[in-house]
Amino acid sequence: ADHILYMWSAKPRAGATTDKTLKALLAPFAHLDGEWLLQPVNDETLVLPRIGHSAVAVGGWILLVGGVQPNQASREREVSCIHRTGKWWHQLQCAGNAPTGRSWHTATVVRGGRVLIFGGSNGRKLFDDLHELQLTLGGDNEPPVGARWSHPTTTGDKPRSRMGHTAACVPGDRLWSFGGFTKASASKGYALELYELDVSSMDWRLLQPKQADDEGPPLVGRLGASSFVHEETFLVFGGSINGKAVNELLALSSTPRLATSTTSPTSANSAASTISRVQAVGRAAVTPRHSAAATRSPCRRYAFVHGGCECDKELGLNRTLGDLLQLNLQTYTWAVLTPAKGAIAPGLRFKHSLFAVADPAGRAQLTMLLFGGSDGGTTGGGEAVDAQLWQLSLTPAEASTRPSPAPRSQVAPLAQLGVGSRGDSERTFSRRSSESDRDEAEAEAEAAAAAAAE
């Protein structure tokens, strides 16, 4: 099959044409019409450059929790809010005992608008604590009018301390946490563990997913992966394994816990869980990466991944990425979305955040907000961490017609062109100390320090 370069817009440009065949191929990928804009903010003093933070949406606001500023040993404890339009920032005043400042943690919204913070690192040790932020929402365009931190009591199989893991809320009022870097020596610190938290009973359980694709090599742990949920499936993409980035897409699934007449809901077991590699269409065009920013569209049919870091310690490869990927969650098809020549874009970065929000006016439009991150030192003069907020508004092609997904035979493999190549948008840089090496050396040092402290 021919390779196809998908542009941001299906509209003809100079020297290009669009025909019925191209439109048919574009239709199932939907979000291909838009451009990045650098979004001004209402108060620049509220916007701190950071990496390793988390971003979640509650009501009409996106909460940024934690992270670390450049050349700063301490981690952020403040919670900042961005309005879904990207125009207003607000510093949230929280009552209660705030968690220790941290980065490389997870923040997950569960039932009732509660935000659960788990794990992470403060640069000296790894954490295994769980914190809850309960918000009191205001009007549609007003920031939360109240917020309180608490430290909920949990039971069951408490996870070990870790950083660089990924988490999401799955059906059945369950929070799943996967992977990360721990103090375990047997796996060199790279965890393959899947933990489940019943958010009703606050009971942890260590699941033992069985690898479904028996013919493939055994799966191993990873840090810096991205995740999103589609229906009953928890999808995990990318990550770093012993200094080498991967582009694997993993699917994990199980059924919610079921209580019997002789067991309480807290002690009830989950049904058998499975984990497998997804043979996604177009995977060959997807550059391996860790520490990318990822989000799922409000319609729940697409996931987007931006940037990240490609690394291979054995080959001495380390480069920061600036591409934007789209994954069709119904057909497991990847598309590399390439901006038109001359269009501005956020550029190379990783350890940042990306969040998709629906258009509040109900129009057929999707908005993505991208914030922070590091260029890994690719611009010279040391690592640059910025406080830029980028906005991408996209018009889904499916909004008016909602075509059926194209058969897989119609989906051509994607060419790794434009942003997906080693051109201006993705460059290879040689540095004495690669960012990936520093990440993993930091993780190992923190694990050793934590072990010594115990």
Residue pairs with C-beta under 8 A, 6 or more apart in sequence:
1 412
1 413
2 412
3 412
3 413
3 414
3 415
3 417
4 25
4 412
4 414
4 415
5 336
5 338
5 415
5 417
5 418
6 26
6 29
6 32
6 335
6 336
6 337
6 338
6 414
7 13
7 16
7 32
7 338
7 339
7 340
8 32
8 33
8 34
8 35
8 337
8 338
8 339
8 340
8 343
9 32
9 33
9 34
9 340
10 18
10 22
10 23
10 26
10 32
10 33
10 397
11 18
11 33
12 18
13 340
24 406
24 410
25 406
25 410
25 411
25 412
26 32
26 397
27 397
27 398
27 401
27 403
27 406
28 328
28 331
28 333
28 398
28 403
28 405
28 406
28 411
29 326
29 328
29 333
29 335
29 397
30 301
30 302
30 326
30 396
30 397
30 398
31 297
31 302
31 304
31 326
31 337
31 366
31 394
31 395
31 396
31 397
32 337
32 394
32 397
33 394
33 395
33 397
34 392
34 393
34 394
34 395
35 339
35 340
35 343
35 344
35 392
35 393
36 339
36 343
36 344
36 345
36 346
36 390
36 391
36 392
37 344
37 390
37 391
37 392
37 393
38 344
38 388
38 389
38 390
38 391
39 86
39 87
39 369
39 389
39 390
39 391
40 87
41 47
41 86
41 87
41 88
41 89
41 389
42 87
42 88
42 89
43 89
44 387
46 80
46 89
46 90
46 91
47 80
47 89
47 387
47 389
48 69
48 76
48 80
48 387
49 69
49 70
49 372
49 385
49 386
49 387
50 64
50 67
50 68
50 69
50 76
50 103
50 372
50 385
50 387
51 67
51 68
51 70
51 103
51 351
51 352
51 372
51 373
51 374
51 385
52 66
52 67
52 68
52 103
52 104
52 351
53 64
53 65
53 66
53 67
53 76
53 103
53 353
53 372
54 64
54 65
54 66
54 67
54 105
54 106
54 107
54 117
54 353
55 62
55 63
55 64
55 65
55 107
55 353
55 354
55 355
55 371
56 62
56 63
56 65
56 107
56 108
56 109
56 115
57 63
57 84
57 109
57 355
57 357
58 109
58 113
58 115
58 135
58 137
58 144
59 113
59 135
59 137
59 144
60 83
60 84
60 140
60 141
60 360
61 81
61 82
61 83
61 84
61 90
61 143
61 144
62 81
62 82
62 83
62 84
62 355
62 357
62 369
63 79
63 80
63 81
63 92
63 107
63 115
63 133
64 79
64 80
64 81
64 82
64 353
64 371
65 79
65 105
65 107
65 115
65 117
65 133
66 75
66 76
66 77
66 101
66 102
66 103
66 105
66 107
66 117
66 120
67 75
67 76
67 103
67 372
68 74
68 75
68 76
68 103
68 123
69 76
69 385
70 374
70 383
70 384
70 385
73 123
74 101
74 122
74 123
75 100
75 101
75 102
75 103
75 120
75 122
75 123
76 101
76 103
77 98
77 99
77 100
77 101
78 91
78 92
79 91
79 92
79 94
79 133
79 147
80 89
80 90
80 91
80 92
81 89
81 90
81 91
81 92
81 143
81 144
82 88
82 89
82 369
82 371
82 389
83 89
83 90
83 141
83 143
84 357
84 360
84 367
84 369
85 360
85 367
86 367
86 369
86 389
86 391
88 143
90 143
92 143
92 144
92 147
93 147
94 133
94 147
94 148
94 149
95 146
95 147
95 148
95 149
96 148
96 149
96 150
97 149
97 150
97 151
98 149
99 117
99 129
99 131
99 149
99 151
100 122
100 127
101 122
102 120
102 121
102 122
102 127
103 120
103 121
103 122
103 123
103 163
104 119
104 120
104 121
104 163
104 164
105 117
105 118
105 119
105 120
105 121
105 127
105 163
106 117
106 118
106 119
106 120
106 165
106 166
106 167
106 177
107 115
107 116
107 117
108 115
108 116
108 118
108 167
108 168
108 169
108 175
109 115
109 116
109 169
110 116
110 169
110 173
110 175
110 199
111 173
111 199
111 200
112 134
113 134
113 135
113 137
114 132
114 133
114 134
114 199
115 132
115 133
115 134
115 135
116 130
116 131
116 132
116 175
116 197
116 199
117 130
117 131
117 132
117 133
118 129
118 130
118 131
118 159
118 165
118 167
118 177
119 126
119 127
119 128
119 129
119 159
119 161
119 162
119 163
119 165
119 177
119 180
120 126
120 127
120 163
121 127
121 163
121 442
121 443
121 446
123 442
123 446
124 446
124 449
124 450
125 161
125 446
125 449
125 450
125 453
126 161
126 162
126 163
126 181
126 182
126 183
126 446
126 447
126 450
127 161
127 163
128 158
128 159
128 160
128 161
128 162
129 151
130 151
130 152
130 154
130 197
131 149
131 150
131 151
131 152
132 149
132 150
132 151
132 152
133 147
133 148
133 149
134 147
134 148
134 150
135 144
135 146
135 147
136 144
136 145
136 146
136 147
137 144
137 145
138 144
138 145
140 360
152 202
153 202
154 197
154 202
154 203
154 204
155 201
155 202
155 203
155 204
155 266
156 203
156 204
156 205
156 266
157 195
157 204
157 205
157 206
158 204
159 177
159 193
159 195
159 204
159 206
160 182
160 183
160 184
160 191
160 193
161 182
161 183
161 450
162 180
162 181
162 182
162 191
163 180
163 181
163 223
163 443
163 446
164 179
164 180
164 181
164 223
164 224
164 291
164 439
164 443
165 177
165 178
165 179
165 180
165 181
165 191
165 223
166 177
166 178
166 179
166 180
166 225
166 226
166 227
166 236
167 175
167 176
167 177
167 178
167 227
168 175
168 176
168 227
168 228
168 229
168 234
169 175
169 176
169 199
169 229
170 176
170 229
170 232
170 234
171 229
171 231
171 232
171 256
172 255
172 256
172 257
173 198
173 199
173 200
173 256
174 196
174 197
174 198
174 199
174 256
174 257
175 196
175 197
175 199
176 194
176 195
176 196
176 197
176 234
176 252
177 194
177 195
177 196
177 197
178 193
178 194
178 195
178 225
178 227
178 234
178 236
178 252
179 190
179 191
179 192
179 193
179 221
179 222
179 223
179 225
179 236
179 239
180 191
180 221
180 223
181 189
181 190
181 191
181 223
181 440
181 443
181 444
181 447
182 189
182 191
182 193
182 447
183 189
183 447
183 450
183 451
184 191
187 220
187 221
188 242
189 443
189 444
189 447
190 220
190 221
190 222
190 223
190 241
190 242
191 221
191 223
192 219
192 220
192 221
192 222
193 206
193 221
194 206
194 207
194 209
194 252
194 273
194 275
195 204
195 205
195 206
195 207
196 204
196 205
196 206
196 207
196 254
196 270
197 203
197 204
197 205
198 205
198 257
198 265
198 266
200 265
201 265
201 266
203 266
203 267
205 257
205 269
205 270
207 254
207 270
207 273
208 273
209 252
209 254
209 273
209 274
209 275
210 272
210 273
210 274
210 275
211 218
211 219
211 274
211 275
211 276
212 274
212 275
212 276
213 276
213 277
216 277
219 250
219 275
219 277
220 241
221 241
222 238
222 239
222 240
222 241
222 246
222 290
223 239
223 240
223 290
223 440
223 443
224 238
224 239
224 240
224 290
224 291
224 292
224 309
224 439
225 236
225 237
225 238
225 239
225 290
226 236
226 237
226 238
226 239
226 292
226 293
226 294
226 305
227 234
227 235
227 236
227 237
227 294
228 235
228 237
228 294
228 295
228 296
228 303
228 329
229 235
229 296
230 296
230 300
230 303
230 329
230 330
232 253
232 255
233 251
233 252
233 253
234 251
234 252
234 253
235 249
235 250
235 251
235 252
235 278
235 303
235 329
236 249
236 250
236 252
237 247
237 248
237 249
237 250
237 292
237 294
237 303
237 305
237 327
238 245
238 246
238 247
238 248
238 288
238 289
238 290
238 292
238 305
238 308
239 245
239 246
239 248
239 290
240 246
240 290
240 291
240 311
240 436
240 439
240 440
242 313
243 311
243 312
243 313
243 314
243 436
243 437
243 440
244 288
244 311
244 312
244 313
244 314
245 288
245 289
245 290
245 308
245 309
245 310
245 311
245 312
245 436
246 288
247 283
247 286
247 287
247 288
247 289
248 277
249 277
249 278
249 280
249 283
249 327
249 332
250 275
250 276
250 277
250 278
251 274
251 275
251 276
251 277
251 278
252 273
252 274
252 275
253 273
253 274
254 270
254 271
254 272
254 273
254 274
255 270
255 271
256 270
257 265
257 268
257 269
257 270
258 268
258 269
258 271
259 265
259 268
260 268
263 269
278 332
279 332
280 286
280 327
280 332
280 333
280 334
281 331
281 332
281 333
281 334
281 408
281 411
281 413
282 333
282 334
282 335
282 336
282 411
282 413
282 414
283 334
284 413
284 414
284 416
285 334
285 336
285 413
285 414
285 415
285 416
285 420
286 325
286 334
286 336
287 308
287 310
287 321
287 323
287 416
287 420
287 426
288 310
289 305
289 307
289 308
289 309
289 310
289 321
289 350
290 308
290 309
290 311
290 350
290 436
291 308
291 309
291 350
291 351
291 439
292 305
292 306
292 307
292 308
292 309
292 321
292 350
293 305
293 306
293 307
293 308
293 350
293 352
293 353
293 354
293 370
293 373
294 303
294 304
294 305
294 306
294 354
295 303
295 304
295 354
295 355
295 356
295 368
296 302
296 303
296 304
296 329
296 356
297 303
297 304
297 356
297 366
298 356
298 357
298 358
298 366
299 366
299 396
300 329
301 328
301 329
301 330
302 326
302 327
302 328
302 329
303 326
303 327
303 329
304 324
304 325
304 326
304 327
304 354
304 356
304 368
305 324
305 325
305 327
305 354
306 322
306 323
306 324
306 325
306 346
306 349
306 352
306 354
306 370
307 320
307 321
307 322
307 323
307 346
307 348
307 349
307 350
307 352
307 373
308 320
308 321
308 350
309 318
309 319
309 320
309 321
309 350
309 376
309 435
309 436
310 317
310 318
310 319
310 321
311 317
311 318
311 319
311 434
311 435
311 436
312 318
313 436
313 437
316 430
316 434
317 428
318 376
318 429
318 431
318 434
318 435
318 436
318 437
319 376
319 378
319 422
319 426
319 427
319 428
319 429
320 348
320 349
320 350
320 374
320 375
320 376
320 378
320 426
320 429
320 435
321 348
321 350
321 426
322 345
322 346
322 347
322 348
322 349
322 419
322 425
322 426
323 336
323 337
323 338
323 419
323 420
323 425
323 426
324 336
324 337
324 345
324 419
325 334
325 335
325 336
325 337
326 334
326 335
326 337
327 333
327 334
327 335
328 334
328 335
328 405
330 405
331 405
331 406
331 408
331 411
333 408
333 411
334 414
335 414
336 414
336 415
336 416
336 417
336 418
336 419
336 420
337 419
338 417
338 418
338 419
338 420
339 345
339 418
339 419
345 419
345 425
346 370
346 388
346 390
347 375
347 425
348 375
348 376
348 378
348 425
348 426
348 427
349 372
349 373
349 374
349 375
349 376
350 373
350 374
350 376
350 435
351 372
351 373
351 374
352 370
352 371
352 372
352 373
352 374
353 370
353 371
353 372
353 373
354 368
354 369
354 370
355 368
355 369
356 366
356 367
356 368
357 366
357 367
357 368
357 369
358 366
358 367
359 365
359 366
359 367
364 395
364 396
364 399
364 400
365 393
365 394
365 395
365 396
366 393
366 394
366 395
366 396
367 391
367 392
367 393
367 394
368 391
368 392
368 394
369 389
369 390
369 391
370 389
370 390
370 391
370 392
371 387
371 388
371 389
371 390
372 385
372 386
372 387
372 388
373 385
373 386
374 383
374 384
374 385
374 435
375 383
375 384
376 383
376 429
376 435
377 383
377 384
377 429
377 431
377 435
378 427
378 429
383 435
414 420
418 425
419 425
419 426
420 426
422 428
